[in-house]
Amino acid sequence: MKSIAPDSLPTQAALTELEAFRSTFREALEENTRRMEEQLDALRSKVEALASAKKIPGDRGRDLRDMLTLLRGHKVNPAKGRWKTLRKLVSVADDLDMLTERW
């Protein structure tokens, strides 16, 4: 196999593209984090409003119990840093949104 001179390889271009990819990855993570934080803030506001209400409809009480089940029932290990963990957390947040959609 023939050797190639390092000068003739596009190493600088590859390094530049890797940095651009890293930047895009970080932007995507930050945007997803921002959206999840907004979703959780909205859920919190709904639950706080429910807590300060004079009367709570029975269906909302059931929804609240279902929320607790979802929140307590998710089993993830964040220390492992798996994408599967993030998908599970997003799924729980989406399920919580569906429960409080008609509040």
C-alpha positions in Angstrom: 0.0 0.0 0.0 1.3 3.4 -1.0 1.9 6.1 1.7 0.2 9.5 1.4 1.9 12.7 2.4 0.0 14.4 5.3 0.0 17.6 3.3 -2.2 16.1 0.6 -4.9 15.0 3.0 -7.9 17.2 3.8 -7.2 17.1 7.6 -7.9 20.8 8.2 -11.2 20.6 6.4 -12.2 17.5 8.4 -11.3 19.3 11.7 -13.3 22.4 10.6 -16.3 20.2 9.8 -16.0 18.3 13.1 -16.1 21.7 15.0 -19.2 22.7 12.9 -20.8 19.4 13.7 -20.1 19.8 17.4 -21.6 23.3 17.3 -24.8 22.0 15.6 -25.0 19.2 18.1 -24.8 21.6 21.1 -27.4 24.0 19.5 -29.8 21.0 19.1 -29.3 19.9 22.7 -29.8 23.5 24.0 -33.0 23.9 21.9 -34.4 20.5 23.2 -33.5 21.5 26.7 -35.3 24.8 26.3 -38.4 23.2 24.9 -38.5 20.6 27.7 -38.1 23.3 30.4 -41.0 25.3 28.9 -43.1 22.1 28.8 -42.3 21.4 32.5 -42.9 25.0 33.5 -46.4 24.9 31.8 -47.2 21.7 33.6 -46.1 23.1 36.9 -48.3 26.2 36.4 -51.3 24.0 35.7 -50.7 22.0 38.9 -50.2 25.1 40.9 -53.4 26.6 39.6 -55.2 23.4 40.5 -53.7 23.6 44.0 -55.0 27.1 44.6 -58.5 26.4 43.3 -61.5 26.4 45.7 -63.1 23.3 44.2 -61.4 20.6 42.1 -63.4 18.5 39.7 -63.2 14.7 40.2 -61.6 14.1 36.9 -58.7 16.4 37.6 -58.1 14.5 40.9 -57.8 11.3 38.9 -55.5 13.0 36.4 -53.4 14.2 39.2 -53.1 10.7 40.6 -52.2 9.4 37.1 -49.5 12.1 36.9 -48.0 10.9 40.1 -48.0 7.4 38.8 -46.1 8.5 35.7 -43.7 10.7 37.6 -42.9 8.0 40.2 -42.9 5.1 37.8 -40.3 6.1 35.3 -37.1 4.2 35.8 -34.0 5.6 34.2 -30.4 5.9 35.0 -29.2 9.3 33.9 -25.6 8.5 34.9 -25.4 6.1 31.9 -26.1 8.9 29.5 -28.2 6.9 27.0 -30.4 8.4 24.4 -33.0 5.9 25.5 -33.1 7.7 28.8 -33.9 11.0 27.1 -36.6 9.4 25.0 -38.2 8.0 28.1 -38.2 11.3 29.9 -39.7 13.1 26.8 -42.3 10.4 26.6 -43.3 11.0 30.3 -43.5 14.7 29.7 -45.7 14.2 26.6 -48.0 11.9 28.6 -48.2 14.5 31.3 -49.1 17.1 28.7 -51.9 14.8 27.4 -53.3 14.4 30.9 -53.5 18.2 31.5 -54.5 19.2 28.0 -58.1 19.9 28.9 -57.4 21.6 32.2 
